């Protein structure tokens, strides 16, 4: 196994990490990992820290099973994907789509012509609020997933 420092050096050669250390998806992953491991310092090599911390993260991930709905929502806000152990569909999970508290979107970037028309009339943009999306068992992304009462009362949520 290559240690985290060697992996970080190889990665550093591929991208200029001093100018732009993380892509947005990497930053979300780093933030989620730091929330899981708050007692571990990052030092001067955050990528090396992430690689070296992966094994500890895998161990700690076992603690992210048997969650309540409220705990699952907190995990979503932290950038994790969550699912219920009790769901029948294979590979289903939830994700938070969009940043909290929302994002200003230009009218030309809306899928819906009605939303684009509203944004254009509203000064050229509109705030889009985040929503919970679901990756369905058939492989589609469902926008605006809603929890059933059974989902809200369940204690079998997990991070996936």
BAVEXLO-146783 format. One record per residue (C-alpha): residue number from 1; residue in three letters; x, y, z. Coordinates in steps of 0.1 Angstrom, whole numbers, plus 5000, padded with zeros to 4 digits. Each point is the difference from the previous one (the first is absolute). Layout:
N
 num residuo    X    Y    Z
 NUM     ala    X    Y    Z
...
***
This chain:
160
 num residuo    X    Y    Z
   1     unk 5000 5000 5000
   2     unk 5013 5035 4991
   3     unk 5000 5023 5030
   4     unk 4979 5032 4999
   5     unk 5030 5023 4995
   6     unk 5011 4982 4968
   7     unk 4965 5001 4986
   8     unk 4997 5037 5009
   9     unk 5034 5007 4982
  10     unk 4988 4982 4969
  11     unk 4967 5018 5000
  12     unk 5017 5034 5006
  13     unk 5020 4995 4968
  14     unk 4968 4996 4980
  15     unk 4984 5032 5013
  16     unk 5013 5032 5015
  17     unk 4986 4995 5035
  18     unk 5017 5031 5013
  19     unk 4978 5022 4977
  20     unk 4968 4980 5004
  21     unk 5002 4972 5026
  22     unk 4965 4986 4995
  23     unk 4973 4997 4974
  24     unk 4966 5007 5015
  25     unk 4992 4963 5003
  26     unk 5033 4993 5017
  27     unk 4994 5029 5024
  28     unk 4966 4986 5010
  29     unk 5016 4966 5005
  30     unk 5028 5015 5021
  31     unk 4975 5020 5021
  32     unk 4979 4968 5006
  33     unk 5031 4981 5010
  34     unk 5012 5027 5023
  35     unk 4965 5000 5017
  36     unk 5004 4962 5005
  37     unk 5036 5004 5014
  38     unk 5000 5033 5018
  39     unk 5029 4990 5023
  40     unk 5025 4994 4972
  41     unk 5021 5030 4988
  42     unk 5005 5007 4963
  43     unk 5036 5012 5002
  44     unk 5015 5016 4969
  45     unk 4989 4972 4976
  46     unk 4962 4997 5000
  47     unk 4999 4975 4972
  48     unk 5026 4978 5018
  49     unk 4978 5004 5031
  50     unk 4969 4988 4981
  51     unk 5018 4970 4985
  52     unk 5015 4991 5033
  53     unk 4967 5004 5018
  54     unk 4980 4978 4976
  55     unk 5005 4968 5020
  56     unk 4988 5018 5032
  57     unk 4970 5014 4980
  58     unk 4991 4965 4989
  59     unk 5001 4988 5036
  60     unk 4980 5030 5012
  61     unk 4975 4996 4972
  62     unk 4986 4970 5018
  63     unk 4987 5025 5025
  64     unk 4979 5015 4973
  65     unk 4975 4971 4999
  66     unk 4968 4998 5020
  67     unk 4994 5038 4997
  68     unk 4968 5018 5007
  69     unk 4984 5021 4973
  70     unk 5013 5032 5017
  71     unk 5035 4986 5000
  72     unk 4997 4990 4963
  73     unk 4990 5036 4992
  74     unk 5031 5013 5018
  75     unk 5021 4976 4979
  76     unk 4983 5013 4968
  77     unk 5009 5035 5011
  78     unk 5036 4989 5005
  79     unk 5001 4988 4964
  80     unk 4995 4962 5006
  81     unk 4976 4977 4981
  82     unk 4975 4982 5022
  83     unk 4977 4970 4996
  84     unk 4978 4978 5021
  85     unk 5010 4964 5007
  86     unk 4963 4992 4997
  87     unk 4995 5012 4965
  88     unk 4992 4972 4975
  89     unk 5017 5016 4970
  90     unk 5037 4993 4993
  91     unk 5024 5029 4998
  92     unk 4975 5027 5011
  93     unk 5013 5030 5019
  94     unk 4992 5036 5008
  95     unk 5021 5031 4995
  96     unk 4996 5037 5006
  97     unk 5000 5018 4967
  98     unk 5011 5036 5001
  99     unk 5017 5021 5027
 100     unk 4983 5012 5031
 101     unk 4983 5025 5001
 102     unk 4996 5001 4962
 103     unk 5017 5013 4969
 104     unk 4993 5028 4976
 105     unk 4995 4986 4965
 106     unk 4999 5020 4968
 107     unk 4969 4996 4979
 108     unk 5017 4983 4971
 109     unk 5011 4971 5023
 110     unk 4965 4989 5009
 111     unk 4986 4967 4985
 112     unk 4965 5012 5003
 113     unk 4989 5027 4977
 114     unk 4975 5012 5026
 115     unk 5028 5004 5026
 116     unk 5022 5017 4974
 117     unk 4972 5024 4992
 118     unk 4996 5008 5037
 119     unk 5037 5005 5005
 120     unk 5003 5023 4970
 121     unk 4971 5021 5013
 122     unk 5016 5000 5035
 123     unk 5031 5019 4988
 124     unk 5016 4971 4981
 125     unk 5004 4974 5027
 126     unk 4982 4982 5028
 127     unk 5011 4983 5032
 128     unk 4998 4962 4998
 129     unk 4996 4983 5034
 130     unk 5016 4967 5007
 131     unk 4980 4968 4999
 132     unk 5006 4963 5009
 133     unk 5004 4978 4970
 134     unk 4998 4962 4998
 135     unk 5019 4976 4978
 136     unk 4973 4975 4992
 137     unk 5003 4963 4997
 138     unk 4996 5004 4962
 139     unk 5029 5024 4998
 140     unk 4982 5034 4996
 141     unk 5004 5030 5022
 142     unk 4967 5011 5016
 143     unk 4999 5037 5007
 144     unk 4982 5010 5032
 145     unk 4998 4967 5019
 146     unk 4975 5001 5029
 147     unk 5002 4978 5031
 148     unk 4972 4978 5011
 149     unk 4990 4999 5037
 150     unk 5016 4965 5001
 151     unk 5033 5015 4986
 152     unk 4998 5028 5026
 153     unk 4995 4977 5029
 154     unk 5025 4973 4989
 155     unk 5034 4995 5017
 156     unk 5016 4980 4973
 157     unk 5016 5029 4980
 158     unk 5036 4997 4990
 159     unk 5027 5019 4981
 160     unk 5008 4984 4966
***
